[in-house]
C-alpha cells in the first residue's frame, strides 16, 4: 500500500491568497500537455468533474490542456508555489527534486507491469516520494501506478526496424531526461530533446525521425501522418502521478481529501479498460490509413541495457540498493 501524504513546507497560493479548507466554492487549476480530445485528456476532465461532484461543488477544477499554462518546468514551479493545483504526468518528472526518481522509468529493466508496481511500492521509491514532499512541497495524490498510461509504449518512426541492429542511428526525439538519453544513446539512437508539442513538425522537417509514445497518444498527436510505422517495444510501464501542492493538499479537511482520492480511484480504475479500448480503436483507424504495426522481440534491447545498468552500478551512478530492490520485487511475496 502507498503511504499517506505527509505535511510539507511549500507555500500554497491561489490568485495571491493562501488556501485553507474550503468554506465556499474554490477553483483549482489543473494543467496537462495532452489534447483535450485524447483519451488522457478526457480522463483528466473526468477526474476534474468527479472532484466537483464528490465535493458537492465545494471545489471546481479548471482544466488547461495542450501546455496552455507553460511547459513542464514552468508548471512544476507553479505547482510548488500553489498557483497550479494538479499536474498529472509520469512519476519520473519528480526527478526535478530527487534525481533518483528518474529510475522509475528505467528502460528495458522491469519484467512486466506487475513487477514495476511492486518496485514502485518498495521502501526505496516511497522514500524518494517522501523526500520530495518534505523538501520540495510537492505530493502525489493516491497510487501513481493505478492510472494506466499507454497502455504500452511504442516507437513511431518514419522507417521500420525489426531488431536493435536495424534501429542503429535513428534520430529519436526524447523528453528532457538524462537517463532516457543515456539509455537510447547506449542502444544506438541519435537523441534529440524536444517539447512534446514540437514533435509532429520536427518529424515532418526531418529534425527527428522517430518518437517514443504511449500507443493511445499516437493518433491524437497525429504522429502517424509523418511517421507511418508503429513499433511496440514496451520500453517501460507507465502510470500517472497526479502531483499537487503538498501544503494545500494537507491543509484540506479529511473529508475533502477522501472525496478527491475517491475521484482519483474511480478514474484510475476506468483508465485500464478505456486505455486498452482506445488503443485498439485507434490502431484500427490508423491501419486503414496505411500505418503498419509490429512487435519485434526486444531481448537484444534488454541485454544491451543490462550491460549499461551493471556499468552504472559499478561506477556508483545508481543509488545504493537500487538493483537489489529491482531484483527483490521481481516476484510477488
N, C-alpha and C positions, 0 to 999 in steps of 0.2 A: 504494500500500500504506500502511496506517496504521502509524505509527512505534511502536517498543517503548515500554512504560510506564517512565518514569524514576523514580528514588528521590525521596521527598518527606519532609516534616518532621512529618507528623501522627502523633499517638500512636495505637497500636493496642492496644485494651484489650478483653478479653472476660471478664466477670464479675470485673473488678478485676485481672486478670493480664495481663502483656504477652505477646503471642503470638510464638512463634518457629516455625521449620519443624516440622511435626508429627512427634512421635516416637510418639504413640499417637493414638487417635481424638479428633478435635476436633469441636466443634459450632459451626457458623456459623449466623447468623440472617439470613434473607432476608425483607425486608418489601416489600409492594406494596399497591396500593389496589384491585385488581380482585377480583371474586368468584372464589372458588376454582374454581367450575364453568365460568367463562368460558373462551374459547379461550386468552386470555392467561394466565389462572390455571393452566390445565392445562399450558401450555408452560413456565411458570415452575417448576411442580412437576417436570416432566420434566427441566429443567436441574438442579434440586437432586438428583434421583435419579441422574442421569448423573455428577455430581460424585462422589457416594458410590461408584458402580460403577467409575468410571475410577480412583479413588484406592484401590480395594480396601478401602473402609471407613475409610481414614485420616481422611477428612473427611465429616461428616454435616451436612446443611443442613436446618434447621427453617424452614418457610415460614409467614409470617404474612400472610394476605390481608386485604382489606377495611379497610385503615388500622388494624388491630388495635393496632399499636405507635405510632400517632400520625399526624398529618398530615405534609405534605411538609417543613415547616420542622423539625419535631421529628425526623423520620427523617434528614434531611440533617445535622443536628447530631450525631446518634448515629453516623452514618456517619463523620464527621470524627474522632470520638474512638475509634471502633472497636467500639462495642457492637452496632452493626448492621454486617454484613459485605458484604451485597449489596443494592442497591436499583435495580431496573430501572424506568426512566422515560425520557421524552423528553429528548434532549440539552439542550433549552432550559432545563431545570431547573438546569443548571450555571451559569446566569446569576447565581445567588446570589453567586458569587465573581468571575466575569468577565462583567459586564453585556452585552458584545458578543455573547455566545453566544446571546442571545435571537434573533439574526438567522438562526440555522439553521432556524427555523420561521417565517420571514417569509411572511405570507400573500400568495398570488397573485403570486409572484415567479419561481418555478422552472418551467421548461418541462415537465418530467416528472421521474420518479424518477431516471432515469439522470443528468440534469443535476444534480439535488440531490446524488447520490452523488459526482459529480466535484467539486462545490463542497466537500463535507464532507472530501474528501481533500486539499484545497488547503493550501498553506503557511499561509494566513491562519487557517483553522479549526484546523489542527493546532497552531499557535502558541497559540491560546486554550486548548486542552486541556492543553498543556504548562505553561502559566501556572497553571491550576487545580491541577494535580498538585503543582507546586513550592510554591505559596503556600497552598493550602487542604488539601493532603494527600488529595485525592480523585482517583482514577484511574478509567479506563474499561477494562473487560475487552473485548478484541477490537475489531472493526469495528462502530461504533454504527449503521451503516446496514444491516447484514446481517440483523438480526432485524426482520421486517416487522411494523409495526403498521397496522391498518386493515382491509383493505389499502388503503383510501382513506377520505377524510373526507367527512362529511355534516353537514347541519343537520337536527336532529329538531325539528319545530315544530308548534304547535297549528294554525296557519293556513298554507296553502301559498302559495308565491310562484313566479313564473316569470322574474323579472328583478330587477335592482338596484332599480329604481323601486318595484316591488311589495314589496320587503323593508323599505323605509324604516320606521323606528320600532319594529321588533321588539325586544322585551325579551329580550336574549340573555345567557345565563349564560356566563361565561368563567372560566378558571383565573387565578390571580394572575400576570399577565404584562403589563407596561406596553405592550410593542409590540403584542400582540394587542388590548388595549383601545383603543389609539390607532388601530389599523387598522380595527377594526369600528365605532368611532365615526365615523371618516372615511367609512366605507361607509354610514353612516346608521342603525346599530343603537343601541339604548339598552342599555348594558352593565351587567351586574350580576356581581360577583365572588362566587362561592360554591364551597364544597367539592364535589368530585365526588359524594360520598355524600349530599349535600343536594339534588341536582338534582331527583329524582323528586318529592319532597314540594313543592319550591318551584314546579315547573310546575303541580302539582295545585292549589296555593293561589293561583296567578296571580302569584306574585312575579316569575317569568320566564315567557316563552312558548316559548323555544327553547333548544337547546344544541347546540354543535358536538361531534362524536364520531367516532371510528373506526366504520365501519359494523358491524364484528364485535362491538362492545360495546353496540349499541342494545338488542338483545333481552335479554342478561344483566342489564343495568341496568333493564330494563322501562320505558324511556323512552317507547316506543311506546304504552303504555297511557294516558298523559296527553298525548302529542303524536303524533298518528297520521300525520303527513306527514314523509317522509324524503327530503331533497333532496341529491343528490350535487353538491358544489361543488368538490371537490379543492383545498381550501384550501392545503394544503402536504403534501409527502410526509412519512412518519413512519417512524422506526426506534426502537429501544430501546437506550439507553445503560445497560449493566449496570455501575453505579457501585460502587466498592469503596474501602475504606480503603487508601491507597497504601502506607503503611509495612507494613501486614500483607501486602499483595499482594507487594511487593518483598522481603519477608522470607521468603517461601516458597522452597523449593528449585526449581530449574529444572524438574525432572521434574514436580513438583506443579503448577506454573503451566501447563506443557504439557498436563497432564491436564485442568485446568479449562478452558483455552482450547479443547481438543478437545470438551469437553461443550458449550461455548457454540456452537462452529461447527456441531455436529450439530443442535442445537435451532434455531439460526438458519436453517440450510438447510431444515429442515422447516417453518418458520413460513410460508414463501411459499405453498405448496400448502394447508397447513392453514388459514391465514387466509382464503384465497380460497374454499375449500370451506365453511368455517364460515359465511362471509358469505352465500354463495348459499343454503345450507340455512336459515339464519336468516331471510333475506328471504322465502323461500317460506312459512315458518311464519307470519311476520308478515302477509304478504299474505292468508293465509287468515283472519286476524283483522280484515281490513279496512284494513290500513295501505296507504297509497299511496306510490309511489316515482317520483321524477323526476330528470332530469339536465339542467337548463337550460344554455344557453350562458352561460358566465361571462366572456365577453370584456369586458363592461362593468365587472366587478369588477377584472379585470387592468388595464384602462385607468385606472380611478379610483385604484388602488393605485400605479400607475406615477407618477402625479402626486404622490402623497404621498412616495414614495421620493426623487423628484427634489427636492422641497421640503426634506426632511430632510437630504439631502446638501448642498444649498446653505446650510443653516443650520449645517452642521458637526456634525449629530447622528448621522451614520453614520461608522464608523471609516474611516480612510484606506485606500483600495484595495478597499473592500467591493464597490461596484457594478462595479468593474473585474474583481474576482475572479468575480462572478456572470456577467458577460459572457464572460470568458475560458474558463469551464467549460461554456458552452452546447453546445459541440461536442467530441466526443472527439478526442484528439490523433491 
